[in-house]
Amino acid sequence: MKLAVLDDYQGTAKDLADWSELPAGTDVEFFQDHIVDEDQLVERLKDFDLVMGMRERTPFTRSILSRLPKLRLLMTTGRRNASFDIEAASELGITVCGTNGGGEGPTELTWGLILAMLRHIPEEEQASRAGSWGTTVGVGVKGKTLGLVGLGHIGSLVARVAVAFDMKIIAWSQNMTAERANECGATLVDKETLFRESDIVSVHLVLSDRSRGLVAASDLAMMKPSAYLVNISRGPIVDEKALIDVLERRAIAGVALDTFDVEPLPKDHALFKTPNTLICPHLGYVIDESYQAFYAGVIENARAFASGEPVRTINEDVLTSTQFRAVAAMVREFDV
């Protein structure tokens, strides 16, 4: 078998897991570069039986999957990947599996971005190196209102830190209850109130049809000129065109972003030119603890698949028994 490990941007995958534990006869190849062009991606992967995609870096659409007849196991880091066409994979008899994660990288990055933005840490670091000693006045968080769009695992941990900072916490999502908000030290409000009253709005939702474009131009227009927005969830949750507009007009104080509509963000993208914009290259989950769990999971997935008993199967409910038997028969041909 041949395994491709994609989007190893930092070149660390080889050293963060014991790849010798892969099934005997499995060759693994690591790729640091990101391919956008579909034809080039298909050409690279056409001879691979197993592929690991870092969530959500390289999309696997129906068109791409249909052009990879050798592909039998597609893996994502984490337990879901909005850029994988799970239905198409199932119809093509491709098993899709996920991995566990580790650490609390997204929660920690959220607060890193908030504090860096409000205290102008990137600007002051650069100014200090250039010989200017103290050029900005920051904003503290104590007593400020934090508006959380979503109170799932990450949102609830962000709220816990806000409590320690003695902030007022308000929250909203489509399904949130007052009881859930209270459990996290927050007060449930409607969407309009959250955007109108928050000093900092932080987005913590899963990308779905319901959440795509959920933070619209009308929501951004309600924010105070002194307010900040943070999005470490998924770029398409926030209307990017509207966000660029409010930043160019300086209608809000600033924004910190870790996710974007298109990644990597093109070098000539407007967000690189907007004022008071802090940009990170999707670092939320990029910590040793997460990567070690991801790559260990890939090895475990490959071993389980080779034995005919896949684990953490994302499309188990979609993959028909007939398709699964066909996949199992192909696995047995590998004789591992």
Buried (B, 14 or more C-beta within 10 A) or exposed (E): BBBBBBBBBEEBBEEBBEBEEBBEEBEBEBBEEBBEEEEEBBEBBEEBBBBBBBBBBBBBEEEBBBBBEBBBBBBBBBBBBBBBBBEBBBBBBBBBBBBBBBBBBBBBBBBBBBBBBBBBBEBBEEBEEEEEEEEEEEBEBEEBBBBBBBBBEBBBBBBEBBBEBEBBBBBBBEEBEEEBBEEBBBBBBEBEBBBBBBBBBBBBBEBEEEBBBBBEEEBBBBBBEEBBBBBBBBBBBBBBEBBBBBBEEEBBBBBBBBBBBEBBBEEEBBBEEBEBBBBBEBBBBBBEEBBBBBBBBBBBBBBBBBBEEBBBBBBEEBBEEEBBEBBBEEBEEBEB
